[in-house]
Amino acid sequence: MTTTRVAVPRKGRPLEAVLERLASRTGTAELADDIISTLRYEKAITKGNQHANDDVYHRLAEYSTLSDPRRPEYTLLRDDRDGMPRRLVFDSVTIPTDHGDVQLIGREEPFRALRTHEFALGFDSADLVLEEVVQLRDDPLTSIGEINDRIDPLDTDVRVVTGLGDTVYHTLLAMPSVIDAQDRPLNREFVAEYQGEFCISPRYERLVEAVLGTAALDGITFTYPDNGNEEEADIAETGIGVYLTVTGSTARDHDLELGERLFPSETVLLENASEGDDTTRRVADLFTAPEETALQSV
């Protein structure tokens, strides 16, 4: 049987979502748990929250089983923290399925690897798709299901197939004084009437423009958190902004009120249609939950 190569992130929540979804379909929960716990432990070491007796090269040799592709391999990357420490991240593993072997291959930028036709299938954050290829329009983008309609076919062959449900929302946040000044719910319509400074992360500028709609941004000036500052603190100082919010507890610590959830920051399955075939389409089905409907026919 054939082997289908799938590009995945090297670390973090998106990789965990992929491993957990595939494990639920292939009975490889022990393997997925092993990879996830290893990477969490290595992250804790990099952040200084754990101490390891062996150096990173010994740990790399201990974790990786080069003679067996069905055991995970790892690699080292320079982390962007002070001192540029080496961080151990996921490299690859091969998992047997009813549709042949599926080889998960770590990439720093899986979406871009699909755009350059290195892979037919891959996973990345929906945020990156919005930042890179969706068209900006007057009306807002509100769901994962709308993304493909805003991708110019001349720009890329990559499309979103489905989301994995590991959702954290880009959420409107504002101080009570700003909300009281307009005396209306904190939602997109609120932003359309608002004029003034609006605090966002600079890496999400195009995403915010897409999910709010360009028509709502007349009279708004983006500001950005100072380096090293807690983003909710800078939003509180500005009065209003957008941030990725899980529980809202940190926002409330700064007296911010939570408004409308604008867009899900979610790991999505991507396909480069020009590279796909019957096998990749069957493999894609492994990642779609029974209750889900794919965003397009793959």
Buried (B, 14 or more C-beta within 10 A) or exposed (E): EEEBBBBBBBBBBBBBBBBBBBBBBBEBEEBBEBBBEBBBBBBEBBEEEEEEEEEBEEBBEEBBEEEEBEBBBBBBBEBEEEEEBBBBBBBBBBBBBEBBBBBBBBBEBBBBBBBEEBBBBBBBBBBBBBBBBBEEBEEBBBEBEBBBEBBEEEEBBBBBBBBBEBBBBBBBBBBEEBBEEBEEEBEBEBBBEBEEBBBBBEEBEBBBBBBBBEEBBEEBEBBBBEEEEBBBBBBBBBBBBBBBBEEBEBBEEBEBBBBBBBBBBBBBBBBBBEBBEEBBBBBBBBBBEEEEEBBEEB
